[in-house]
């Protein structure tokens, strides 16, 4: 979900592999609602780009006990060309859940294929 969000922001046909990356460990926590934890993580990624100029390109997240810990690679935000800006992550129609083996999640949009488990499914709406 995080990488999908970041790909929406980037202008097309950029070679981000030619930009020198930095690595770090980012963490966010929330007691309670699992969905809110995911929304807070996405908000953190947007916040780091806006305030610290750290544009995330890759991440290896681990979720446990109300915490998301992620090994990330990022670049300076001014080294990438952005096409749009996300103002906020919404909880409107938010979904993030595990999909069991043989379970199929149909898509509401013709350009997005259906998803068949096992795996994880996410759907989020952004304010742009």
C-alpha positions in Angstrom: 0.0 0.0 0.0 2.9 2.4 0.9 4.7 1.8 -2.4 1.4 2.2 -4.3 0.8 5.5 -2.6 4.3 6.7 -3.5 3.9 5.6 -7.2 0.8 7.8 -7.5 2.9 10.8 -6.5 5.8 10.4 -9.0 5.7 11.9 -12.4 5.9 9.1 -15.1 9.1 7.8 -16.7 11.5 8.7 -13.9 14.6 6.7 -13.3 14.6 6.7 -9.5 17.3 4.0 -9.5 19.9 6.6 -10.6 19.4 8.6 -7.4 21.6 8.0 -4.4 19.5 6.5 -1.6 19.7 6.6 2.2 18.5 3.9 4.5 16.8 4.2 7.9 14.4 2.5 10.3 11.1 4.3 10.6 8.6 3.3 13.3 5.0 4.3 14.1 2.7 3.0 16.9 -1.0 3.1 17.8 -2.8 1.2 20.5 -6.2 0.0 19.4 -7.6 -0.1 15.9 -5.4 -1.9 13.4 -6.8 0.2 10.5 -5.8 3.4 12.2 -2.3 2.1 12.7 -2.0 1.6 8.9 -3.4 5.1 8.2 -1.0 6.6 10.7 1.9 4.8 8.8 0.8 6.3 5.5 0.5 9.7 7.1 4.0 9.4 8.5 5.4 8.7 5.0 3.6 11.8 3.7 4.8 13.8 6.7 8.4 12.8 6.3 8.3 13.9 2.6 6.8 17.3 3.5 8.7 18.2 6.6 12.0 16.3 6.4 12.2 16.1 2.5 12.6 12.3 2.7 10.8 10.6 -0.2 10.4 6.9 0.5 11.2 4.5 -2.5 11.2 1.1 -0.8 10.3 -0.4 2.5 10.3 -3.7 4.4 7.6 -3.3 7.0 6.9 -5.5 10.0 3.6 -5.1 11.9 3.3 -6.4 15.5 1.8 -5.4 18.8 0.5 -2.0 17.6 3.8 -1.0 16.0 4.9 -0.8 12.4 8.7 -1.0 12.1 10.1 -0.6 8.6 13.5 -0.6 7.0 13.2 2.1 4.4 15.2 3.5 1.5 14.6 7.1 0.6 15.9 10.0 -1.4 15.8 13.7 -1.0 12.3 14.9 -2.1 13.8 17.6 -4.4 15.6 14.9 -6.4 12.3 13.4 -7.7 9.6 15.0 -9.9 6.2 14.8 -8.3 3.0 14.8 -10.4 0.4 15.2 -7.6 0.4 15.9 -3.9 -1.5 13.9 -1.4 -2.9 16.2 1.3 -4.3 13.5 3.6 -5.0 9.8 4.0 -8.7 9.2 4.7 -10.5 6.4 6.5 -13.4 6.6 4.1 -13.9 3.1 2.7 -10.5 2.1 4.1 -9.7 -1.7 3.9 -6.6 -3.7 4.9 -6.9 -7.4 5.6 -5.5 -10.8 5.1 -7.0 -12.7 2.1 -7.2 -16.5 2.6 -6.1 -19.1 0.0 -8.6 -19.4 -2.9 -10.5 -16.3 -1.7 -11.1 -13.8 -4.5 -11.5 -10.0 -4.1 -13.2 -8.5 -7.1 -12.2 -5.1 -8.3 -14.7 -2.2 -8.6 -12.6 -0.7 -11.4 -12.0 -2.2 -14.9 -8.3 -1.2 -14.9 -7.6 -3.0 -11.6 -7.5 -6.8 -11.7 -9.2 -9.0 -9.1 -7.0 -10.3 -6.4 -6.9 -14.0 -5.4 -5.3 -15.0 -2.1 -3.4 -15.9 -0.2 -1.9 -12.5 0.6 -3.0 -9.1 1.9 -5.5 -6.7 0.4 -5.7 -2.9 0.9 -7.8 -0.1 -0.4 -7.4 3.5 0.6 -8.7 6.9 -0.5 -6.5 10.0 -0.6 -7.3 13.6 -0.5 -5.4 15.1 -3.4 
